[in-house]
C-alpha cells in the first residue's frame, strides 16, 4: 500500500488533518511530498516539484497558485467551494447593518462620555446617530453560488426585496433559491433597481473591472456597494470618483489598496470574510477529504484546472493518465494495453481546455508488468503523468 506524505502551509486546522489515516499518511515528513494543503501561501514564489500530485486550497480563490505550471506538471489543483460560505454570508449581513446604522461611531462617542449625567448626555446625543432600516429596501446580488444564494435567503428573511444576477448559475444552486427571488436578465437591470449591491463571483479576466464608471452611473444615487468576493472586480478609481461626486453613498470591501485607504466613505475589513474558526475547520476538512479521494481513487471533484471525473473503483487496478487534450489519445493508450494483452474493465475520459484525464480499470497484473506498462504509456509524447492505484478491497478471484 502506497504511503502518502502531505505538506501543509500556513495555519491549517488540525481537525481537518484527522481525515488522513495515520497508517497511510504522514504530515510534513518528506522533502518530496505527494500533496500540498494550503490556505494563502503564495505558490508563485514557492517551488513544488514533480512529486506533488495535487494541491488543495482550503478556501475558494486560487490566484495564489500558478495553474499553468500545475498543468504542465500534472498537478491537480482543488479548492473548497462553500466551506466558508456561511462565514461570508454572516459578515455581509453585519456589513449591511453597519452601512445603515452608525454603530461603530455611536459606540466610540459613548465611550468618551464623562460626568455624573451620563444617562442624560446619552439621550441627548443619540439623535446624532439616527440610521435607516433594511426592511423594504432592495438588494442586488451579483453571483448566486454558495455565498450569494445564502445572502439572498438571509436578506429575504430580513424583509429585503432581493434581485439576483448570475448568467452562469448552476442547476444545484438554482434549485436552492426561492422562486420568490427574481433574477435579472441583465446586470444593468439589477444596478438600476438596487439600494444595496453585493458581489459574490470569482475573479476572472472576463469580469475584471466588472463594476466600473459606466456601471456606477447606472446605480441609484444613494446606493451602497459591497465587494467581499475578489479584488479587481471593482475598479477602485471609479469608485472613489463616484463617492466624491455623490453618485455612490458608501463602499464596503474586504480588500485594501492605497487608492481607497483613509476614505471616510469606504469601510475596509482585512480580508476576514472566511476567517472564522468554523470556516477554517470546514475548509481544512473538505480540502483533506478531496485530496484523500484523489490520491486513493484518482477521482477528481472541485478541481479548478482539471475536469470533474468520477468512476466507481471496482477493479483491482486503476490507471490514471494526465495528458494533453489532442485527438486519438484514447486510441493510442488502449492500443498499448491491447498489444500487452491487457483487458479493460471500465474506462472514462474527460477534458478541460488543453488538459485531459483518463481512468482505466483493469485486472491485477504483476508489479514487473505494471512498471513496464507505465513506461510504455509515458512514451506517448502528450502524456504528462501516469499513476497506478491498487484497490486493496478488490482482488482477482
N, C-alpha and C positions, 0 to 999 in steps of 0.2 A: 504494500500500500504506500502510495506517494505521501510524503510528509511535507506540508507547505509552510513557508515562513511568511508572515505578514509584517510589513514595516508600517508603523504609524507615525504621523506628523501632527504637530500642534496638540491641542487638548482634545483627545478622543475619549468620550465617556466610557469608563471601564465596563459598564453594564452591557455595552454593545459587543465587547470582545468576548463575552461569555458564550456567544454564538459558536465560537470555534472550539471543537473538542480538543482537549489537551493531548490526546494520543495521536491526533492527526495534524495538529498545527502548533507552530511556535510563534511567538511575538517578539519582533526586534532581536532575533538571534543570529541573523545571517547578513553578510555584506552583499549577498545576491538574492534579495527577497523575490518571492513569486508574485506578490501583490502589494499594493500600497493603499493604505486607508488614510485619507487626508481630510482637512477642512479648508483652511485658507492658505495653505502652503503654496508659494509661487513655484510651480513646477517648470516654468520657463527658465528659472535660474537654478533648477535642481536637476542634475542628470539622473535618468533612470535607464538602467541597462537592459540588455536583451532578455535577462531572466524575468523581467516584470511582465507577467501575463495580463494583468489588469490593474486599473486604478479606480478606486471608488471614492467619490467625493460625498462626504456627509453634509449634504446641502444640495441646492439646485443649480446655482451658477457654476459654470466650468471655464470661465475666461482665465482662470489661473492654471489651466492645463493646456499644453501645446498639442492640439488634436491631430494636426498633420504629422507631427513626429510620432505620435502614438499609432497612427495608421500605418506608417512605414515600418514601425517596429512590431506590428502585430499585437498591439496592446489595446485591449478593450477598456473604454472609459465609461464608468457608470455614475449616475447621480441618484439622489433620493427624493424624487418629486413627492410633495405632500407631507414630508416628515416634519417640516416646521410650519406648515400651513396654518394651523390653529394659532401658533405664537404670533405670526404676522397679522392674522385677522384681528386678534385682540389688540395689537398695537395700533392698527388702523382705526379701530373704534375709539381707542384712547385719544389718538391724534385728532379725530373728528370732533370729539368733545372739547379738547384743548383749543381747537380752531374756533369754537363757538362761545366758549366760556373762558374768561381770563383767570383761570385757576392759579397758574404759577405767579402771575403778577399780584393777584389779591393775597395769596399766601405770603409772598415776600413783603407786601405792605403791612400785613397783620403782625409780622414778626418785629416790626420796628416800633409798634405802639408801646408807649411807656406812660406811666402815671396811674393814678388811682381810678380814673374814669375810663378804663379800657373798654368796658362794655358800651359806653356812650359813644366813644370815638369809633368803635367798630360799626355801630349802627349808622353813624353819620357818613362813614367812608364807603359803605357798601354800594351806594348809588354810583360810585365811580367805576364799578366793575360789573355793570349790567351786561349780560350777553344775549345770545339768541338760542333757539332750540332747533334740534334736528328734526323733530316731528313735523311731517308735512313737506319737508324740503326734498329736492330731487338729487340723487347721487348717480353719477355716471361711472360705470366700472369698465375699464378697458382691460380685457382679458378675463375669461371666465373659467380658468383652470382650477387647480386645487385651492389657491388662495382666493381668487376672485369670486368663485362660487360661494365660498364661505362668507366673504364680506357681503355678498348680495343678500344671503339669508339673514345675517345679523342686522344689516341696515333695514331690511324689511321689518324685522322684529321690533326695531326702534321706531317704526311708523314712518320711515322714509319711502319716497317713491324711487324705485330702482330702474335704471336703464342699463342694459349690458351691451357691450360690443366686442365680438370676437369672431372674426371670419374663419378661424381655424379651430373652433371648439370641438372637442372630441365627443363622440356619442355618449361615453360614460358620464362626462361632466354635464352634457345637455340633459340627460335623464334626471340628474340630481337637482337641476334647477326647477324652481316652481314655475308652473305655467302662468302665474300672475306676474312674472318678471319679464317685461317686454325686452326685445333685443333690437337694437338699431341696425339698419341695413348699411348705414354709412357712419364713419366717425364724426363727420360734421353734424349729423343729427343729434348725436349724444352731446357734443360740445355745446350746441346752441340751447339745449334744454336743461342742462345740469347746473345746480348750485354748487355741488362738490364733485370733483373728478378725481378718481384714484386709479393708478396704473398698476397692472399685475400681469405683465408679459415679459418673456425673456428678451435679452438684448441680442439683436442680430443686425447685420449690415442693412437689412431691409427696413428695420424700424428705428435705425439711428436718427436722432432728432425728430422723432415722430410728432412731438409737441414742439412746434417752432413758432415763428412770428405769425404766420398765416393762421395756424390753429388757435393761438391765443386770442387773436382778434375775433374769432368765431364764438368765444365763450361769453357768458354773461359778465357784465361789468364788475359784479361783486363776487365772482366765483372764487373758489378755493381749490388749489391743485395739490394733490399728494402723489409723491413718487417713492414708493417703497418696493420697487421692482429691481431696476438696474440703472446705474449711472450711464449717461449717454443717450437715453431715450428722450429726455427733456433737454432742450437747448437752453443752457443756463443764461447765456447772454440775452436771449429773447425774453426769458422770464424776468430778469432784472429790469429790463426796459418796460415790460408790461406792468410791473409793480410800480415803477416810477411814474408811468403815465396814467395810473389808476384803472388800467384795463383788467387787472387781477388784484384780488384783495390780499391773499396770502399764498405762500408756497411752503409746504412741509415735505421734508425729504430725509432719507436715511443715508444720503451721500453728500459729502462735503467737497468743496474746492475753493480756491482763492477768489473765484468770481462771485460767490454767494455768501461768503463768511461775513459776519458782523452786519447783516442787513436786518433791520428791525421787523420787516415784513416776512422774513424767512425763518422757519424753525428747522434746525438741523439736529438729527439724532445720529450718534456714531455707529451706524450700521448694526443696529441692535434688533432688527426685525425678527430674526430667528434665534435670538440669544435668550433662551430660557433653559432651565435645567431639563425640562421635559423634552424640548425640541432637540437638545443635544443628545440625549439618550435615544430618542426616536431615530435621529439621523445616523448615529453610530451603529445602532442595531440593524437598521434597514440596509446600510452600506455593507455591514458584515454578512448579513444573510444573502445579499446579492452576490458578493464575492464568493462565498462558500458554494452557492448554487452553480456559479460559472466554473469554478475550479474543479468541482467534483463531477459535474454532469455536462459541462460545455454549454448549457442553456444560457441564453442572453436575454435579460429583461432590463429595462430602464437604462439602456446604453445611449450615449449621445453621439457616438461615432460609428456604431455598428448596427446592423438590422436586428430587430427582435426575432429571436429564433428559439423555439421550444419544441422538444420532442421527448416523449416518454422514454426513459432509459431502461429498456427491457432486455437488451442483448448483453452477453458477457464483455464485449469490447466495443468501444466507440472511438472513431477517428474524427477529429475536428480539424478543418483546414481553413485558414485565413488566406485569401488570395485576391488578386485584382479582379475587378468586375469586367471581364472580357469574354467574348463568345467562345463556346466549346470547352470551357474549363471542366464542366461536369463530365463531358465525354472523355477528356484526356485523363481525368482522375480515375474514372471507372475502368478505363482501358488497362491501366496499370494493375488494378485489382484483378481484372479478368485474366490478364497474362500470368498472374501468380496463382490462378485457380482459386480465387477467394470469392465467396458468395456474399452479397449484400442483403442483410435482413431488413433494413429500413434506411431511408436517406431523406435529407431535407437540404434545400439550398435557398438562401435569401441574399439580397443585395441592398446596399445603401450607397448611393452615389458611386464612387470609384472602388468601393470595398465590397467583397462578397464573403459569405461564410457558408461552409458546407459541413454537415454532420453525417457520418455514415456508421450505422450499427452493423456488427458482424459477429461471427462465431469466434471463439477464442483460438489464438494461434500462439506458437512458441515465441519466447522473447527474442530469439535469434531472427526468426522470420519477421517479427514485428519491427525490429530495428532496421532490417533490410528494406521493408516496405516504406518506412518513414523516409529513408534516404532516397528511395526511388521517387517518392512524391515530391520531395524537395528539389528534384532535378527539373521539375516544371518551372520555368523562369518566373512565372507570375505568382507562384505560391510563396507566401511570406512566412507562414508558420504552420507546423503540423504537430498536433498533440494526440496522444493515445491514452484513453481513460479506461481503466478496468473496473467493471461493475462487480464489487465483492459480493453482492447479493445474488448474482446470476452466474452460474457455472454450467458448462455443457454437460449434458447427461451422458 
